[in-house]
Amino acid sequence: MDAAETEFWDRQTKCPVMTTFRAVGRTIRSIRRLSDESDKPVRAFTLVELLVVMGVISVLISILLPSLHRARAQADAVACASSLRSIGQGLQIYVNDHNGRLPYVIEPIWSPIRRLDFTRDPRAEPQSLSNTLKTIWKSDPAKLMKCNSAQLGYPTGNYAMTYRVSAANNYDGIPMTIEQLVLPNGTVRYEYSLKQLNGRKHKMLHMNGDSFPFKLAKGPGPFYLVRDFVGKNPDPNEFSPRLPHNKTFNQLMLDMSVNNERDSTVGLSYP
């Protein structure tokens, strides 16, 4: 092939028309190949293969579901602890603004006849914990008052509160100030550490339950400011309560720390 012929074929190769014809030719050949392959019989899944696939999927689901439930329960426990820490921060703000005193809280669930009334609504009580925090923050703390894993709460059917509060009327329903709980001889009444949010000075003192008569001991002690409600176990042969977080519960302590506890007696008695 001489130089003239080479130049001619180079021009044909670079020609847009020839390039288009070649592309169309390749497309037609591809369509013909696909058409030939489509005439071949398509092999479907057999019943055995489908059953094997379904079995594998079932096994995977049975393996993954418990892990997902545990992860969700753990996330709920962390969210609950975070809410209690926020409540503790609000109480600390109140202490700082009120000459070192804790707020005087009344929780309407505590009846003076030593009976819990779960029909009451804490939002209707001006001195409830939620309304006290609302006054401190100038915003509604409703989301902090409910735990996603709660076993119990009030009012019944539409929980506004799922935490037990060591209020001035806790335990026996009768509000008491700190002066009523400390006797002239220096001993304290049994309810001393069960009525923490009663306007007392925020000091690391608690009732020593190992002494009699009861005396004050240094430190935050085992008693709570706010903790998870605990539900009764539906099994009549099981006396331990139902704890909300995988057999544990959260509680806000006197030093504003949050503990995750496993004590089935829950310090006193449930809820």
C-alpha angles and dihedrals in degrees: 000000000000126000094265093055092047091053090049095054091045089057090049091051093052094044111115092218093054091046090054092049091051091050091050090050092053091049092051091050091050092051091050091052092050090048091052092049092048090061090064116094113261115231112227128204114275122230091251092054092050091050091050092051092048090049092052091049091050092051092049091050092049089052097046102041097069090049091051091049091050092048091051092047090050091050090051091050091051091048090050092051089049091053091051091050089053090050088051091052090052092050090049090053088053091050091051092049097044106053095272097307128133117232123268103243128188118193111198093210089076110085122202088233091063093256127123113235109202092180093073121102117222090205089068093057111083092207098046118124093252093052091044090055090044089058091048097048099030087227137086113270093193094128091055092054095064129067118205091222096047117149092192141015146144150292090037114251095012110050117209093163130031099169132089112229128208089226130166088262096042122133101010101026094240114117113233132182122221089256090061092052099051113072123215092250091060097257122118136225119254092252093060095105093033094062101050101143095062102113095276125148111271099248129149094247129123139171113273103224092190093067128072123234088034115254135185120265130192121254135048092287128205096293125101139227093205130358143165117284111245122216129219116260110253089217106090090206093054114080099181114096125246108260117206103224110054094298093323136091135202126236137182111227133210091263089055093251121133120230130193105217135194098188105131091202090059092215095284122007132309146289 
